[in-house]
């Protein structure tokens, strides 16, 4: 039998919550490579914008696409 908030391996909930808080404090960058997929770029960027935790920066790299 285990205590509430404790896992079988003895690691407590407080430790896990601390790790999650630290992870959410770190900035995140999203890099999106694009080559001839202009029709998908808006959808990809909308997906990034809809995330629960927005990135600190979004970088789109276009490798000389020939489409608009």
N, C-alpha and C positions, 0 to 999 in steps of 0.2 A: 504494500500500500504506500502511496506517495502523498506528500503534502500538496495542497492546492498551490499552484504557481511553481512547483518544482517538477523537473523531468526525472525520469528514472536514473539518468546518469549524474544527477546531483547539481546540474547547472540550473541556477535559479532564473526566474522570470526577469528580475532586475537586471541581470547581466545581458540578457537578450534585448531588453528595452533600451539599455545604454548603447549597445551596438547599433541599433536602429536609429537612435537619435544622432549618433556620430555620423553614420552614413548619410543621413538626410542633411547634415550640415555641410557636407563637401559639395563644391560646385561641380556641375556636369556639363560637358560640351557634347553636342550632337554634330557629327560630320556626315553629310550626305553626298556621296559621289553621284554624278549624273552624266550620262552620255546618251544623247538622242532619245530621251524619255520625258520631254517637256510636259506631256499629257499626264504623267504620274507625279510630277514634282509638287504641285499644289496639294494633292492628296497626302503625300508624304509629310509635308510641312504642317498640314492640318492635324495629322496624327501626333506630331511632336507637340503642337500647341495644346492638344487635348489631354496631355499627360497630367497626372495629379501633381507632379513636381516639375515645373518648367525648367528647362536647362538654362545655364548662365549664358550660353552662347550657342548659336546655330551657324554652322559653316557649310555652305553648298559649294562643291568643287565640280566645275564643268570642264570636261576634257575635250574641248573643241567640238562640241556638238554641231551638227548641221541642221537640226530642226529648230523651230522657234520656240 
